[in-house]
Amino acid sequence: METSKIKNRIRDNIEHGNERILRIINAIIETEEKEVPQLPKEILDERWKHHQENPEEGKTWEEVKSVLQKKYGV
């Protein structure tokens, strides 16, 4: 999709006060404003290995999504 069309869609949602969309956009802006620390490759490799050896310890996408919805109201 062209940038101008994306801007128009966002502008329309902002102007019409779509609260859900406004919260999502705000969460994205807040995330972008924060400096996100980068994990060293060694730590990522270690965590990946642990996940491969213990996949049952992870969470499903539905569990993750539910936590995010409760936390951010989106």
Secondary structure as GFF3:
##gff-version 3
##sequence-region A 1 74
A	DSSP	alpha_helix	3	15	.	.	.	ID=ss1
A	DSSP	alpha_helix	19	33	.	.	.	ID=ss2
A	DSSP	alpha_helix	41	53	.	.	.	ID=ss3
A	DSSP	three_ten_helix	55	57	.	.	.	ID=ss4
A	DSSP	alpha_helix	61	72	.	.	.	ID=ss5
###
